[in-house]
Amino acid sequence: MNTNQFGKKGWTPDRIGNLNGKIYIITGTTSGTGFEAAKILLSKGAKVIMLNRNPKKAEDAITILEQELGKGLEVINIQMDLSKQATVKKAAEEISPGTSIDVDVSFPPPSNEIVLPTRSTG
Ligand SMILES: NC(=O)c1ccc[n+]([C@@H]2O[C@H](COP(=O)([O-])OP(=O)(O)OC[C@H]3O[C@@H](n4cnc5c(N)ncnc54)[C@H](OP(=O)(O)O)[C@@H]3O)[C@@H](O)[C@H]2O)c1
């Protein structure tokens, strides 16, 4: 087994298999690491629920993703500003009760990244 995790022969997104049927929630996908994470996961067939504070920027990000990956992506945006608790509560309520979330990824500053493998229902 190759234990080298970095470098040319280490882990790359190429190693991610088919993610059909998986649901990821990503906070902050208008740029940077969140955008790149969304692109990789969508390219592997996952469904991505984006949580962004600016709907116009979110819409623009989805347009770019569709241009790069093609139409028919399983992606939706829900408005949420992490600094406004009411929008966090509303976003949580908007995510369909009963949705089984596979992974929750949060990148926005200043929190640094939090990756929470989850398997929640409701
Ligand atoms: N440890 C490491 O090696 C490493 C490497 C790279 C990055 N990081 C950290 O990872 C984080 C992200 O970096 P990045 O370069 O991807 O940053 P970025 O390009 O500035 O992206 C930040 C994203 O978070 C969103 N965001 C910011 N505040 C928000 C809020 N209150 N509610 C909802 N969304 C919010 C932004 O939305 P808007 O478009 O609305 O602004 C944007 O989509 C930073 O904290 C950075 O320090 C760590």
The ligand as an SDF file (V2000), in Angstrom:
LIG
                    3D

 48 52  0  0  0  0  0  0  0  0999 V2000
   -4.8410   25.7200    6.3240 N   0  0  0  0  0  0  0  0  0  0  0  0
   -4.5610   25.9760    5.0520 C   0  0  0  0  0  0  0  0  0  0  0  0
   -3.6030   25.4930    4.4850 O   0  0  0  0  0  0  0  0  0  0  0  0
   -5.4700   26.8820    4.2920 C   0  0  0  0  0  0  0  0  0  0  0  0
   -5.2940   27.0140    2.9310 C   0  0  0  0  0  0  0  0  0  0  0  0
   -6.1700   27.8260    2.2430 C   0  0  0  0  0  0  0  0  0  0  0  0
   -7.1900   28.4900    2.9310 C   0  0  0  0  0  0  0  0  0  0  0  0
   -7.3190   28.3310    4.2750 N   0  0  0  0  0  0  0  0  0  0  0  0
   -8.4140   28.9950    4.9890 C   0  0  0  0  0  0  0  0  0  0  0  0
   -9.6450   28.5530    4.4150 O   0  0  0  0  0  0  0  0  0  0  0  0
  -10.5840   29.6230    4.4500 C   0  0  0  0  0  0  0  0  0  0  0  0
  -11.1060   29.8940    3.0470 C   0  0  0  0  0  0  0  0  0  0  0  0
  -10.0610   30.3850    2.2180 O   0  0  0  0  0  0  0  0  0  0  0  0
  -10.3510   30.8370    0.7520 P   0  0  0  0  0  0  0  0  0  0  0  0
   -9.0650   31.2830    0.1710 O   0  0  0  0  0  0  0  0  0  0  0  0
  -11.1240   29.7750    0.0560 O   0  0  0  0  0  0  0  0  0  0  0  0
  -11.2760   32.1300    1.0300 O   0  0  0  0  0  0  0  0  0  0  0  0
  -12.1930   32.9750    0.0420 P   0  0  0  0  0  0  0  0  0  0  0  0
  -11.7870   32.8170   -1.3780 O   0  0  0  0  0  0  0  0  0  0  0  0
  -12.1990   34.3300    0.6550 O   0  0  0  0  0  0  0  0  0  0  0  0
  -13.6340   32.2670    0.2070 O   0  0  0  0  0  0  0  0  0  0  0  0
  -14.3550   32.4640    1.2990 C   0  0  0  0  0  0  0  0  0  0  0  0
  -15.7880   32.0250    1.0210 C   0  0  0  0  0  0  0  0  0  0  0  0
  -16.4470   32.1220    2.2570 O   0  0  0  0  0  0  0  0  0  0  0  0
  -17.5930   32.9440    2.0760 C   0  0  0  0  0  0  0  0  0  0  0  0
  -17.9130   33.6180    3.3180 N   0  0  0  0  0  0  0  0  0  0  0  0
  -17.1410   34.5040    3.9880 C   0  0  0  0  0  0  0  0  0  0  0  0
  -17.7930   34.9510    5.0740 N   0  0  0  0  0  0  0  0  0  0  0  0
  -19.0090   34.3250    5.0820 C   0  0  0  0  0  0  0  0  0  0  0  0
  -20.1510   34.3760    5.9330 C   0  0  0  0  0  0  0  0  0  0  0  0
  -20.1870   35.1630    7.0030 N   0  0  0  0  0  0  0  0  0  0  0  0
  -21.2150   33.5840    5.6430 N   0  0  0  0  0  0  0  0  0  0  0  0
  -21.1990   32.7860    4.5510 C   0  0  0  0  0  0  0  0  0  0  0  0
  -20.1670   32.6990    3.6970 N   0  0  0  0  0  0  0  0  0  0  0  0
  -19.0820   33.4760    3.9600 C   0  0  0  0  0  0  0  0  0  0  0  0
  -17.2590   33.8890    0.9460 C   0  0  0  0  0  0  0  0  0  0  0  0
  -18.4540   34.4270    0.4350 O   0  0  0  0  0  0  0  0  0  0  0  0
  -18.5570   35.8860   -0.2640 P   0  0  0  0  0  0  0  0  0  0  0  0
  -18.3190   35.6580   -1.7210 O   0  0  0  0  0  0  0  0  0  0  0  0
  -19.9440   36.3560    0.0320 O   0  0  0  0  0  0  0  0  0  0  0  0
  -17.5010   36.7700    0.3420 O   0  0  0  0  0  0  0  0  0  0  0  0
  -16.5230   32.9280    0.0230 C   0  0  0  0  0  0  0  0  0  0  0  0
  -17.4450   32.1670   -0.7210 O   0  0  0  0  0  0  0  0  0  0  0  0
   -9.8640   30.8350    5.0680 C   0  0  0  0  0  0  0  0  0  0  0  0
  -10.2000   30.9170    6.4410 O   0  0  0  0  0  0  0  0  0  0  0  0
   -8.3910   30.5070    4.8650 C   0  0  0  0  0  0  0  0  0  0  0  0
   -7.5980   31.1150    5.8600 O   0  0  0  0  0  0  0  0  0  0  0  0
   -6.4780   27.5250    4.9590 C   0  0  0  0  0  0  0  0  0  0  0  0
  1  2  1  0
  2  3  2  0
  2  4  1  0
  4  5  1  0
  4 48  2  0
  5  6  2  0
  6  7  1  0
  7  8  2  0
  8  9  1  0
  8 48  1  0
  9 10  1  0
  9 46  1  0
 10 11  1  0
 11 12  1  0
 11 44  1  0
 12 13  1  0
 13 14  1  0
 14 15  2  0
 14 16  1  0
 14 17  1  0
 17 18  1  0
 18 19  2  0
 18 20  1  0
 18 21  1  0
 21 22  1  0
 22 23  1  0
 23 24  1  0
 23 42  1  0
 24 25  1  0
 25 26  1  0
 25 36  1  0
 26 27  1  0
 26 35  1  0
 27 28  2  0
 28 29  1  0
 29 30  1  0
 29 35  2  0
 30 31  1  0
 30 32  2  0
 32 33  1  0
 33 34  2  0
 34 35  1  0
 36 37  1  0
 36 42  1  0
 37 38  1  0
 38 39  2  0
 38 40  1  0
 38 41  1  0
 42 43  1  0
 44 45  1  0
 44 46  1  0
 46 47  1  0
M  CHG  2   8   1  16  -1
M  END
$$$$
